Amino acid sequence: MSIRKIKRQAVRPAGSWDAARIVIFSTFCRLGLSVGPRTADLRSLSHSCSGLRIQHQDPLVVPAAMSTPKAKRGTILILTQVYVPDPAAVGQYMHDAAAELARRGNRVIVYAASRGYDDPTIVFPAREVRDGVEIRRLPFSSFGKTSIPLRILGGVLLMVQQIVRAMFVGRLDRIVVSTSPPMCPIAAIVVSLLRFKPIIYWVMDLNPDQIIALGKVKNGSVPVRTMNWLNRRILGRARRIVALDRFMLERLQMKCDIADKTVIIPPWAHDDHIEMIEHADNPWRTEHIAEEKFVVMYSGNHGFSTPVQSVLDAAMLLQGDTGMEFMFIGGGVGKQLVNDAIESQSSTNVRSLPYQPFEILRYSLSAADVHLVTVGDNVVGIVHPCKIYGAMAVGRPILLLAPDPCHASDVVRDNNIGWHIPHGDVEALKRVLEEIRATPPDVLREMGERAQDTIRREFSKAALCGRFCDEVELL
């Protein structure tokens, strides 16, 4: 059989030139043929393209004396809905990882929505490069959070566009996907099956667990069964899974046996951008807060899984203390409760502000005296309290409203950096707030310093983002 005929037969089933070259080389090896100086390149290609499911009848043996050139890195594709400059936390964490992977020499492409997640009137550039990351934003993929049908429609349109575009990504090597929205993992599965590439699944929250816990749907309903079926598919297909805490891993393990391919990597503090600013040196505090006020701040997404009703009720009982102010910064479906409390009850000690730009966070977070973090009673292991890390990074104590145990209660208790009480007991919360108000400033400062030490020791961006990128690259 001639070499030309062997090539024609090998190319037909492969589906790509790289796969064809591997088949050709394998055929030559089995026949005892040589292709001269290109043999080393083909050996290198065969090893570097391990994701291609090409089976060889005989093992490929490379002589020990032969050195093979290191293959050039391929493309890492990230599928998400939110991405910077959108203020949603998932997008910021995605960019941190993407930028670090790009810094390491990988080509990184992100497919995300073209409009804001919380505010769809905000339109982002369709194409841009940030910190070496190639960002492609897709139209008709985000219609806001006010309507569940519109959110589903946006997710489906995003999924379809991601699948189509991923078919044309050159030298695709691996796929990174998170849980926002639930349709993105479906896109990852389809692309992985069609292009034989591994998936790294970064679990930021769990659904349908969240909507069941919040009473939005009934367990056992058709949507729940469908989403659980999809969960098992992505958990089974993913080569590596990253959970945020031990409680989340326990819930994932109940869905599918994934212990051998799952690691726990908590979200990191943005301690490279966020630092403590003293009140006297803080222009943001000077602009927004009277000098004598003691500020309890909630900063971030206001969701059903992070209830603040108990705090609003306690704030009403503390209106007689003119030196205490409650500040709620951010957005989300739960922010309306804050706005309603201000308007309907004429609260004099509650204020509402929108999300602050990322570059301003060090100032807005530092403007607080104590930070409020909440975790809903039924969502432990379903969502993760990311906002605790920013508060700790600026050296502020934590007032935690959450069940026990949970990840946030472990952090607060183990490091002695604040107070922890359950939801619902407004009188007890009022007493704790009065206790906090009376705490000497040096004691509060010591709590804040312990919080910063904990960030440097356990939750720094350099360590945790680096660990996540190691997991992506080591596949």
N, C-alpha and C positions, 0 to 999 in steps of 0.2 A: 504493500500500500504506500502511495506517495505521501510526502509531507503535505502537499497542497490539499489532497483529499482529506487527510486527517484534520486539517484546519477547518475545512468546510463543515465536516460533521460535528466538530466540537463547538463551533460558534452558534449553531442553530438553537440549542436548548438553553443557552446561558442567560440571555436577556440583558447583558451588559458586557462591555469590552473587558473589564477587569475579570469578570467571571469566566469569560471565554479564554482569556490568557491562562488562567489557572487550569482549566480543563485541557487546553493544549499541552501545557507543561506536564500535567499528570499522564497524559497519553504518551508523550515522549519518554517519560521515565519508565512506564510499563513496557514499552517496546525497546528500551535500551538505547534510545536515540539521544543525540545531543544537538542543541541549537546554538552552540558556541557561546560567545560572551554574554548573550542575553539570559543564559540559564540562571545566573545569580540573581538577576533582577526578578525573574519569575518566581524563584524560591522566596525572595523577600516579599513579593506580592502575595504569595500563597499564605505566608504567615501573617502579614499585616491585615489581610481581609478575612479574619476569622469569623466575622459575622455572616459571610456568605455560606449557605448551607449546601456546599458541594462535597459529596462523599467520594473518597478515593478507595479503590479496591485494595491497594497496598499502602502502607504508611510511607510518608515522604521523609527520606533520610538525607540530611545535609552533612557532608563530610566535616569532621571537627575542625580541620585546618582551614575551612572556607569561611571567610567573614562576610556577613550579609549587611548591606547598607541599611541604616535606620529609615523606616518609611516616614514620609511626610505626614503630619497629622491631618486627619479628616475634619469634617464639619460636625459640630454639635448643634442640634436643632432644639430650641426651647419653645414649647407650646404653652401659651398662657392667655388669659384675657386681659389682665391688668399688667401694666409695666410703667416704669418711670417715664415722664414726671407725674403720672397718676399717683395720688398720695396713699392709695391702698397699700397696706403693709406687704401683701404677697408680692406685688410688683417691685417693691424696693428690695426685698430679699432675692427675688429672681435676678435683679440687675446686679446685686452684689456678687452672686455666684457667677453670672455671665461675664462680668468684667474681670473677675479673677481668672476664669478659664481662658479668656482672651489674652490676658497678661502672660499666661503660661505658654502661649504660642498656638492655641487652638483657634480655628475659625468658628465663630459663634453667630448663629442667626436666630432671631426671635420673631415669632409670628404672634401678634397681639391685636387687641381691638383698637380702632382708630379714635374712639370717643371715651370720655371719662366714665368710670364705673359708677361713681356716686352721682355725678353731674354729666349727663350725656350731651349737654350743650357745649362742653369743652371738646375741641377737636385737636388732635395731635398730628404732627407731620407724618405723612404716609411713609416716608423713607428717611432714615437718619442713622448716623453712626455715633454711638456714645461709648467712650472708654474702650474703643476697639470692637464693640458689639454692633453687628448689623441688625437694625430693627426694621421690620416690615409691618406696618399697621393696616389692618383689613377693614373695609367699610361694612356698614350694615351689621355690626356684630355686638353692639351695646346700645340698649334703649333705656338704661336706667334701672333702678331697683324698685320702682313704685308698683309694678305689676308683674306677678309671677309668669303669666303667659308671655309677656314681652321679654322677660329675662330668658325664658326657655327658647323663644324665637331667636334672640340674639346669640345664644349659645350654640344653637343648631347651625345658624348661618356661619358663625365663626368656625365651627368644626368642619363644615364642608370646604370652606376656603382653605383651611389649614391642610386638609388632606390633599387637595388638588395641588397646592403650591409645593407641598413636601415631595411630591413625585418628581419634581424637577430640580431639587437641591443637589448640586454636584458634590461628589465624594462624601455623601452622608455617612457618618460613622456611628452616631448614637443619638438617642432622643431623651430629653429631660422634660417631664411634664408634672404639673401639680394638680390640685383638685379644684381649681377655680378657672372656669366653671366645671361642673361634672362632665360636660361634653368633651373637654380637652383630652381626658384619658381615652375616650372612644377614638378620637383622631389619632392618638399615639398608637393604639392597638392596630388600627387599619394600616397606618404607615409602616409599623414594625412588621406586619405580616407580608405586605407587598414588597418591602425593600430589605427584609431579613436583617433588621437592625435592633439592637437591644434597647430596652427602656429603663431609665432611672425614674422611679415614681416617688415624688416628694409629697408626702401627705400632710397638708396644712389643716384640713378639717375633714370630718366624716359626714357623708350623706348616703342614705336617707336618715342616718341616726339623728342628725341635728333637727330636721324638720319633724321627725317623730317626737323627739324630746320636747320640742316647742309646741306640740299639739297641732301642727299644720296638716298632717295626714295621719291615717290610722295604720298601725303595724299590720302587715298582712295584705294591705291593699295592692292593687295591680301596679301602681307607680313604685311602691316600696319593693315589691318582688322584682320588678324590672331593674331598679337601681342596684339591688343586692346582687342580682345576676351579673350586671356589668362590673360591680366591685370585684367579684370573684374572677372575672376574666382579666382585669387589669392586674390584680394581685398575682394571678397565676402567670401572666405573660411577662411581667416586669422582671428584669434580671437583678435589680437592686431596688430596695424600698427603704426610704428614710422616714422614720416616725419622729415626732417632736418630743414625746415624753413617754414614761413607762405606762401611763394610763392609756394613752393612745395605742401603744403596742398591744396591750391586753385586748382592746376592742378589735383591732385588726386580726389578731390571732384567732378570735372567735369566728371570724368570717372565713379564714383560710389559713392553712398551716404555712406560715412564712418565716418562722423563727430563724431558719438557716440563711436567709438572704436579706434580713432586716437589721438596720442599725438605728440607734437613737441619737439624733443630733438636734439639740434644742436650737431655736432661733437665737441669733446673736444680737448683742447690743451694738448700736452703731457708734461705738466708742471712739472711732477714728474721726467722726464728725460732731459727736455730741459730748459736751463737757460742761462742768458746772460753771455758771457765771454768777458771781456774787450779786445780791440784790442791788447794792449801791452802784455796780458797774453795768447794770443790765438796762439798756435803752428800751427794750420791749416792755419790761415791767414798769418803767417810768411812764411810758405812753399809755398803758392799759390798766394799771393798778395804783390805787392811792398808797402812799408810802407806809401808812400805819396798818394796812390790812394784813391779816393772816389768811393765806389762800390755800384752800383745799381744791386740787385740780384733777379733773378727769380729762385726758387727752387721747383721742383716737376714735375708732369706729364705735358708734352707739348702736348696738345690735340687740336682737331679742335674747341672744345668749350672754349678753353682758348687761344685765338690768341695773338701773340706777334709781328705781322708784323709792327704795328705802332711804337713800341719801336725800332725795328731793323732799321727802316727808320730814326727815330730821332737820333739814335746812329751814323748813317752815317753823319748826319749834324753836329754832335758834335765831330768829330774826331780831330778838332783843339784844343780841351781841353784835353791836355795830362794827366791831373790829374783825369779824370773820366773814369771809366771802367764799362762795362756791363757784368755781369757774369750769364750764364744760366746753371743751374745744373739740371740733371735728364734725362728723356728719353721720349719716346712716339712718335706718328706719326708726331707731329708737330716739333720735334727737328730737322728734316732735314732742315727746313727753316733757323734755326740758323746756322747749319753747311754750308749750301749753301751760306749764307751771308758772312761768314768768308772766304770761299774759293774763291767765284766769285768776291767779291768786295774788297778783301784784307783789311778787317776791322782791324784796329789796336787797337780798344777799345772794341772789343767783344770777349768773351772767352766762351768756351763750356766744361763742365765737366760732367761725368756720375753721376748717383745716388750715394749718399754717404751712407755708412752703418748707421743704426739707431743710433748706439752708438756714431757716429761722428757728428750727426746733430747739437748738441749744439754748436759745434765749427764752422761748415760750415755756419750755419744760423747767428751766431753772427759775422761772418767776414764781413757781409754787413753793409753799412751805412743806406741804405733804401731798403725796399723790394718791389718788383713789384708783384701785384696780378691782374689777368685779368679774366673777365667774358664776354663771347660772347654776342652780342646784342640779340640773339634769344633764349638764353638758361636759362633765369631767371626762377627759379622754376623747371628746368630740371636737372641741376647739381648744386652742392654746392661748394663754394670756400674754401675748407678745408685748403689750404696752408696759409690762412691769420692767422690762429691760431698759427702756429709755429713761424711766423715772429713777432707776438705780444708777444709771450712768451719770446723771447730773447730781448724784449725791443727796437724794431726798428720801425720807422715810416713806413707808407704804402703809396705807389703810386698805386692808383687803376685806371685801365682802364676798365670801365663797364658802362652799361646803368643805368639810375636812374628812379625809385627805384629798388633796389635789396638788398639782405641780406647784402652783403659786403658794399654797399654804406650806409646802415643804420648804420652799425658798425663804419665805418670811420667818418661819419658825427656826429653821436650822441656822440662820445667820443673824437672828435677833435684829431685824431691820424694820419692825413696825408692829401693827396691830391687826388682829384677825377676828372678825365676828361674822355670824351667819346672816343671811338675808331675813328680812321680815320683822325683826325685833327693833322697831324704831326707837323706843325708849332707851334700850341698851346702846344703840348707835349714838344717840344724843349724848349719853354719859361718856362714851369713849371720845367723842369729838370734843367735849368739854375738857376731858383729861389731856388730850393732845394739845389743846389750846393753852393749857396751864403748864405743859412740859417745858423746862428750861431750855433755852436755845442751844446750850452746849451739849445737852443730851440728844436733841434732835440732830445736831451736827455729827455726833459720834455714830448715830444710826446711819446717817447718810454716808459717812466714811466707810462703815462696814459694808454698805451696799456697793459702793464703788470697788472696794477690795474684792467682793464676790464677783463682780463683773470681770475684773482683771484675771481672777483665778479660774472662773468656770464658764463665763459667757462672752468672752471677748470675740470680736469679729475676726481678728487674725487667726485665732485657733479654730473656731467653729466653721467659719466659711472655708478655711483651708481644708478642714476635715471633709466637708461636703464635696469640695472639688476633687479631693483625692479619691473619694468613692466614685465619682463620675469618670475619672480618668483611668482607674484601675480595672474597669470592666474588661 
